């Protein structure tokens, strides 16, 4: 009797997609944008338990969208689309459920900004999940993708989540965004802040509009983001400027930090914080291509800095921490270095501007 090769026998049964890859395969077309497709993603949860190598104390995160339209060159979240790639997809290869290879390659870093998934039933899921957690724990909205990217104008998923928080009391919510669209929801933010702890972080990497357009091609102009901070503060909301990432040789000088801090102070920001750039493998092709095209003289420096590590060295990080501290004291701003995304020590008070002595100046530029 001939032997049967079990390996060959069972290859006729295509492997089943599981988890987020299956959800992505089942997602239905929802909308279109310029060079972007939006799909409706049926998810089972909206509240994610977070583990951060950056030692941030956030416990839970919420990202209403998977993928982000802003296309920031330094984005560290691009790798998350890789989880949606069918493991057996090849050119023309048949996939489970009769699907053919997707038109977009989820392993391509640019897919993160070309295929955006809208999480369905987000508000209902949040309502259920908040019942199961300790309200004293940190929740961050917008850690991997911007909750106020352009599609939010129509989809209104973020607003639906804020409507849930507006009915709650005792929670700690931090919001991170680059968009002035957050001004639309000031009514809800005011209501949330009355009975919860709320801190808004508006990311502004540079006040230079031309540089910002190169770095964050589809994000609002820096001046519009500063204006958003001003509007939030006028409404009594704790809101500050998040100047990250600080880019070596581009935005990491004391002059650049002072420029950001001065403008943050002028709009009444509650605080100012900034962290050094880190480059994960998924970020490197996009960001280093940007450096090669616009700052070719820095290529060797970046190659050396990130040859063996994704994160900045301790010495460089410590130097930047001193520079940020100096900028904050000089312009009367509170600093939020260790908990930049969260709500601890959230007081909105401002400190009087201080002069930085000669000894500090020597340490900064040693």
TITILUM-76493 format. One record per residue (C-alpha): chain; x, y, z. Coordinates in steps of 0.2 Angstrom, whole numbers, padded with zeros to 4 digits, always signed. Example, Ala and Ser with C-alpha at 12.3 -4.5 7.8 and 13.67 -1.06 7.14 Angstrom:
// TITILUM-76493
NUPA  cadena     px     py     pz
NUPA       A  +0062  -0022  +0039
NUPA       A  +0068  -0005  +0036
This chain:
// TITILUM-76493
NUPA  cadena     px     py     pz
NUPA       A  +0000  +0000  +0000
NUPA       A  +0007  +0017  -0005
NUPA       A  +0012  +0028  +0009
NUPA       A  +0002  +0045  +0010
NUPA       A  +0012  +0060  +0013
NUPA       A  +0001  +0069  +0026
NUPA       A  +0010  +0086  +0023
NUPA       A  +0004  +0086  +0005
NUPA       A  -0013  +0080  +0009
NUPA       A  -0017  +0094  +0021
NUPA       A  -0010  +0108  +0010
NUPA       A  -0026  +0108  +0000
NUPA       A  -0035  +0115  +0016
NUPA       A  -0030  +0133  +0016
NUPA       A  -0025  +0140  +0034
NUPA       A  -0039  +0150  +0042
NUPA       A  -0035  +0169  +0046
NUPA       A  -0036  +0173  +0064
NUPA       A  -0037  +0188  +0076
NUPA       A  -0035  +0205  +0068
NUPA       A  -0029  +0198  +0051
NUPA       A  -0047  +0190  +0050
NUPA       A  -0055  +0206  +0055
NUPA       A  -0046  +0216  +0042
NUPA       A  -0050  +0203  +0028
NUPA       A  -0069  +0205  +0033
NUPA       A  -0068  +0224  +0034
NUPA       A  -0080  +0232  +0022
NUPA       A  -0077  +0248  +0012
NUPA       A  -0083  +0263  +0021
NUPA       A  -0076  +0279  +0013
NUPA       A  -0063  +0286  +0001
NUPA       A  -0050  +0300  +0003
NUPA       A  -0036  +0306  -0008
NUPA       A  -0025  +0290  -0011
NUPA       A  -0034  +0283  +0005
NUPA       A  -0047  +0270  +0007
NUPA       A  -0057  +0268  +0024
NUPA       A  -0064  +0252  +0030
NUPA       A  -0076  +0248  +0044
NUPA       A  -0068  +0236  +0056
NUPA       A  -0078  +0226  +0068
NUPA       A  -0068  +0224  +0084
NUPA       A  -0072  +0215  +0100
NUPA       A  -0063  +0228  +0111
NUPA       A  -0059  +0247  +0111
NUPA       A  -0049  +0248  +0128
NUPA       A  -0032  +0241  +0126
NUPA       A  -0020  +0235  +0140
NUPA       A  -0004  +0245  +0137
NUPA       A  +0014  +0239  +0140
NUPA       A  +0027  +0253  +0137
NUPA       A  +0046  +0251  +0135
NUPA       A  +0047  +0270  +0138
NUPA       A  +0041  +0267  +0156
NUPA       A  +0026  +0278  +0154
NUPA       A  +0013  +0274  +0168
NUPA       A  -0002  +0273  +0156
NUPA       A  -0012  +0257  +0159
NUPA       A  -0025  +0258  +0145
NUPA       A  -0026  +0266  +0128
NUPA       A  -0039  +0269  +0115
NUPA       A  -0036  +0271  +0097
NUPA       A  -0053  +0274  +0087
NUPA       A  -0044  +0272  +0071
NUPA       A  -0031  +0259  +0065
NUPA       A  -0019  +0268  +0053
NUPA       A  -0017  +0287  +0052
NUPA       A  -0019  +0299  +0038
NUPA       A  -0006  +0312  +0044
NUPA       A  +0008  +0302  +0037
NUPA       A  +0021  +0308  +0049
NUPA       A  +0039  +0303  +0044
NUPA       A  +0044  +0298  +0061
NUPA       A  +0028  +0288  +0066
NUPA       A  +0033  +0273  +0077
NUPA       A  +0016  +0264  +0075
NUPA       A  +0017  +0259  +0057
NUPA       A  +0022  +0241  +0062
NUPA       A  +0004  +0239  +0069
NUPA       A  -0003  +0236  +0051
NUPA       A  +0009  +0221  +0049
NUPA       A  -0002  +0211  +0061
NUPA       A  -0016  +0212  +0048
NUPA       A  -0006  +0204  +0034
NUPA       A  -0011  +0186  +0029
NUPA       A  +0003  +0175  +0034
NUPA       A  +0001  +0165  +0018
NUPA       A  -0002  +0179  +0005
NUPA       A  +0009  +0179  -0010
NUPA       A  +0007  +0186  -0027
NUPA       A  -0009  +0179  -0034
NUPA       A  -0009  +0166  -0020
NUPA       A  -0027  +0161  -0015
NUPA       A  -0031  +0165  +0003
NUPA       A  -0044  +0158  +0015
NUPA       A  -0062  +0161  +0012
NUPA       A  -0058  +0163  -0007
NUPA       A  -0050  +0179  -0006
NUPA       A  -0035  +0184  -0017
NUPA       A  -0020  +0193  -0012
NUPA       A  -0025  +0211  -0006
NUPA       A  -0021  +0226  -0017
NUPA       A  -0012  +0233  -0002
NUPA       A  +0003  +0226  +0006
NUPA       A  +0001  +0228  +0025
NUPA       A  +0020  +0225  +0027
NUPA       A  +0023  +0241  +0017
NUPA       A  +0026  +0255  +0030
NUPA       A  +0015  +0267  +0019
NUPA       A  +0000  +0256  +0020
NUPA       A  -0002  +0263  +0038
NUPA       A  -0007  +0280  +0030
NUPA       A  -0016  +0273  +0014
NUPA       A  -0028  +0260  +0022
NUPA       A  -0037  +0267  +0037
NUPA       A  -0049  +0256  +0048
NUPA       A  -0063  +0263  +0057
NUPA       A  -0068  +0254  +0073
NUPA       A  -0086  +0250  +0074
NUPA       A  -0097  +0251  +0089
NUPA       A  -0083  +0260  +0099
NUPA       A  -0094  +0269  +0111
NUPA       A  -0105  +0254  +0115
NUPA       A  -0089  +0244  +0118
NUPA       A  -0081  +0258  +0129
NUPA       A  -0097  +0259  +0140
NUPA       A  -0096  +0240  +0143
NUPA       A  -0077  +0240  +0146
NUPA       A  -0077  +0255  +0158
NUPA       A  -0087  +0245  +0170
NUPA       A  -0074  +0232  +0172
NUPA       A  -0059  +0243  +0176
NUPA       A  -0053  +0254  +0191
NUPA       A  -0057  +0272  +0186
NUPA       A  -0041  +0278  +0195
NUPA       A  -0030  +0270  +0181
NUPA       A  -0024  +0280  +0167
NUPA       A  -0033  +0280  +0150
NUPA       A  -0024  +0288  +0135
NUPA       A  -0034  +0292  +0119
NUPA       A  -0023  +0293  +0104
NUPA       A  -0007  +0284  +0108
NUPA       A  -0004  +0276  +0091
NUPA       A  -0015  +0285  +0079
NUPA       A  -0023  +0302  +0080
NUPA       A  -0040  +0302  +0086
NUPA       A  -0044  +0318  +0077
NUPA       A  -0037  +0314  +0059
NUPA       A  -0047  +0321  +0045
NUPA       A  -0059  +0306  +0044
NUPA       A  -0066  +0310  +0061
NUPA       A  -0075  +0325  +0054
NUPA       A  -0087  +0312  +0046
NUPA       A  -0085  +0296  +0056
NUPA       A  -0086  +0305  +0073
NUPA       A  -0080  +0290  +0082
NUPA       A  -0069  +0300  +0094
NUPA       A  -0084  +0311  +0098
NUPA       A  -0095  +0296  +0102
NUPA       A  -0081  +0290  +0115
NUPA       A  -0080  +0307  +0123
NUPA       A  -0099  +0307  +0125
NUPA       A  -0097  +0291  +0135
NUPA       A  -0084  +0299  +0146
NUPA       A  -0095  +0315  +0149
NUPA       A  -0108  +0304  +0158
NUPA       A  -0094  +0296  +0169
NUPA       A  -0085  +0302  +0185
NUPA       A  -0069  +0299  +0193
NUPA       A  -0059  +0293  +0177
NUPA       A  -0042  +0299  +0172
NUPA       A  -0041  +0303  +0153
NUPA       A  -0026  +0310  +0143
NUPA       A  -0029  +0315  +0125
NUPA       A  -0015  +0316  +0112
NUPA       A  -0018  +0325  +0095
NUPA       A  -0010  +0336  +0081
NUPA       A  -0027  +0342  +0075
NUPA       A  -0037  +0358  +0078
NUPA       A  -0052  +0347  +0076
NUPA       A  -0052  +0344  +0094
NUPA       A  -0059  +0362  +0096
NUPA       A  -0076  +0355  +0089
NUPA       A  -0077  +0344  +0105
NUPA       A  -0074  +0358  +0118
NUPA       A  -0092  +0356  +0125
NUPA       A  -0089  +0338  +0129
NUPA       A  -0071  +0341  +0136
NUPA       A  -0078  +0354  +0148
NUPA       A  -0091  +0342  +0154
NUPA       A  -0078  +0328  +0156
NUPA       A  -0066  +0339  +0166
NUPA       A  -0079  +0344  +0178
NUPA       A  -0081  +0326  +0185
NUPA       A  -0065  +0318  +0179
NUPA       A  -0046  +0321  +0177
NUPA       A  -0043  +0327  +0159
NUPA       A  -0027  +0332  +0151
NUPA       A  -0025  +0337  +0133
NUPA       A  -0008  +0336  +0124
NUPA       A  -0007  +0344  +0107
NUPA       A  +0009  +0338  +0098
NUPA       A  +0019  +0352  +0089
NUPA       A  +0036  +0346  +0083
NUPA       A  +0041  +0363  +0076
NUPA       A  +0033  +0380  +0073
NUPA       A  +0041  +0381  +0056
NUPA       A  +0027  +0378  +0044
NUPA       A  +0038  +0372  +0029
NUPA       A  +0047  +0359  +0040
NUPA       A  +0031  +0353  +0048
NUPA       A  +0024  +0350  +0030
NUPA       A  +0039  +0339  +0026
NUPA       A  +0038  +0330  +0042
NUPA       A  +0019  +0328  +0044
NUPA       A  +0012  +0331  +0027
NUPA       A  -0006  +0330  +0031
NUPA       A  -0007  +0337  +0048
NUPA       A  -0013  +0354  +0052
NUPA       A  -0001  +0369  +0052
NUPA       A  +0008  +0372  +0068
NUPA       A  +0000  +0389  +0071
NUPA       A  -0017  +0381  +0070
NUPA       A  -0012  +0369  +0083
NUPA       A  -0006  +0383  +0095
NUPA       A  -0023  +0391  +0092
NUPA       A  -0031  +0375  +0097
NUPA       A  -0021  +0375  +0114
NUPA       A  -0027  +0393  +0117
NUPA       A  -0045  +0389  +0114
NUPA       A  -0044  +0374  +0126
NUPA       A  -0036  +0384  +0139
NUPA       A  -0049  +0398  +0137
NUPA       A  -0062  +0385  +0140
NUPA       A  -0053  +0380  +0157
NUPA       A  -0046  +0364  +0150
NUPA       A  -0029  +0358  +0156
NUPA       A  -0019  +0358  +0139
NUPA       A  -0001  +0359  +0135
NUPA       A  +0011  +0357  +0121
NUPA       A  +0020  +0340  +0117
NUPA       A  +0036  +0344  +0107
NUPA       A  +0041  +0327  +0103
NUPA       A  +0050  +0319  +0095
NUPA       A  +0065  +0330  +0096
NUPA       A  +0075  +0327  +0080
NUPA       A  +0094  +0326  +0080
NUPA       A  +0102  +0340  +0071
NUPA       A  +0085  +0347  +0066
NUPA       A  +0074  +0352  +0081
NUPA       A  +0085  +0347  +0096
NUPA       A  +0094  +0364  +0099
NUPA       A  +0091  +0375  +0114
NUPA       A  +0085  +0389  +0101
NUPA       A  +0072  +0377  +0094
NUPA       A  +0066  +0372  +0111
NUPA       A  +0065  +0390  +0117
NUPA       A  +0055  +0394  +0101
NUPA       A  +0042  +0380  +0105
NUPA       A  +0041  +0385  +0124
NUPA       A  +0040  +0403  +0120
NUPA       A  +0025  +0400  +0109
NUPA       A  +0017  +0388  +0121
NUPA       A  +0018  +0401  +0135
NUPA       A  +0011  +0414  +0124
NUPA       A  -0005  +0404  +0121
NUPA       A  -0007  +0400  +0140
NUPA       A  -0001  +0381  +0139
NUPA       A  -0002  +0372  +0155
NUPA       A  +0014  +0363  +0152
NUPA       A  +0027  +0359  +0139
NUPA       A  +0036  +0342  +0137
NUPA       A  +0047  +0335  +0123
NUPA       A  +0056  +0318  +0121
NUPA       A  +0070  +0312  +0109
NUPA       A  +0067  +0303  +0093
NUPA       A  +0067  +0284  +0093
NUPA       A  +0067  +0274  +0077
NUPA       A  +0059  +0257  +0077
NUPA       A  +0063  +0246  +0061
NUPA       A  +0046  +0250  +0054
NUPA       A  +0050  +0269  +0055
NUPA       A  +0067  +0269  +0048
NUPA       A  +0064  +0267  +0030
NUPA       A  +0052  +0282  +0029
NUPA       A  +0061  +0293  +0041
NUPA       A  +0079  +0290  +0035
NUPA       A  +0072  +0293  +0017
NUPA       A  +0066  +0310  +0023
NUPA       A  +0083  +0314  +0031
NUPA       A  +0092  +0308  +0015
NUPA       A  +0081  +0319  +0004
NUPA       A  +0081  +0335  +0015
NUPA       A  +0095  +0334  +0027
NUPA       A  +0109  +0324  +0018
NUPA       A  +0123  +0330  +0028
NUPA       A  +0115  +0322  +0044
NUPA       A  +0115  +0304  +0036
NUPA       A  +0131  +0299  +0044
NUPA       A  +0126  +0305  +0061
NUPA       A  +0109  +0296  +0060
NUPA       A  +0118  +0280  +0055
NUPA       A  +0129  +0281  +0070
NUPA       A  +0115  +0285  +0082
NUPA       A  +0104  +0271  +0077
NUPA       A  +0116  +0258  +0072
NUPA       A  +0113  +0247  +0087
NUPA       A  +0098  +0254  +0096
NUPA       A  +0081  +0261  +0093
NUPA       A  +0081  +0273  +0107
NUPA       A  +0093  +0288  +0111
NUPA       A  +0108  +0286  +0122
NUPA       A  +0106  +0290  +0141
NUPA       A  +0118  +0304  +0139
NUPA       A  +0109  +0312  +0125
NUPA       A  +0092  +0310  +0133
NUPA       A  +0099  +0318  +0149
NUPA       A  +0106  +0333  +0140
NUPA       A  +0089  +0336  +0131
NUPA       A  +0080  +0334  +0148
NUPA       A  +0091  +0348  +0155
NUPA       A  +0087  +0359  +0139
NUPA       A  +0068  +0356  +0141
NUPA       A  +0069  +0360  +0159
NUPA       A  +0078  +0376  +0155
NUPA       A  +0066  +0381  +0142
NUPA       A  +0051  +0378  +0154
NUPA       A  +0059  +0388  +0168
NUPA       A  +0063  +0402  +0156
NUPA       A  +0046  +0404  +0150
NUPA       A  +0036  +0399  +0165
NUPA       A  +0029  +0382  +0160
NUPA       A  +0027  +0366  +0169
NUPA       A  +0037  +0352  +0163
NUPA       A  +0030  +0334  +0160
NUPA       A  +0045  +0324  +0156
NUPA       A  +0041  +0307  +0163
NUPA       A  +0023  +0306  +0160
NUPA       A  +0020  +0315  +0144
NUPA       A  +0004  +0306  +0139
NUPA       A  -0004  +0305  +0156
NUPA       A  -0013  +0314  +0169
NUPA       A  -0002  +0313  +0185
NUPA       A  +0002  +0330  +0192
NUPA       A  -0010  +0338  +0180
NUPA       A  -0011  +0355  +0189
NUPA       A  -0013  +0369  +0177
NUPA       A  -0004  +0382  +0187
NUPA       A  +0010  +0391  +0178
NUPA       A  +0027  +0395  +0186
NUPA       A  +0036  +0412  +0185
NUPA       A  +0049  +0414  +0171
NUPA       A  +0066  +0411  +0178
NUPA       A  +0084  +0416  +0172
NUPA       A  +0095  +0401  +0168
NUPA       A  +0112  +0404  +0176
NUPA       A  +0129  +0403  +0168
NUPA       A  +0133  +0386  +0176
NUPA       A  +0117  +0378  +0169
NUPA       A  +0121  +0385  +0152
NUPA       A  +0138  +0377  +0153
NUPA       A  +0131  +0360  +0157
NUPA       A  +0118  +0362  +0143
NUPA       A  +0131  +0364  +0130
NUPA       A  +0145  +0353  +0137
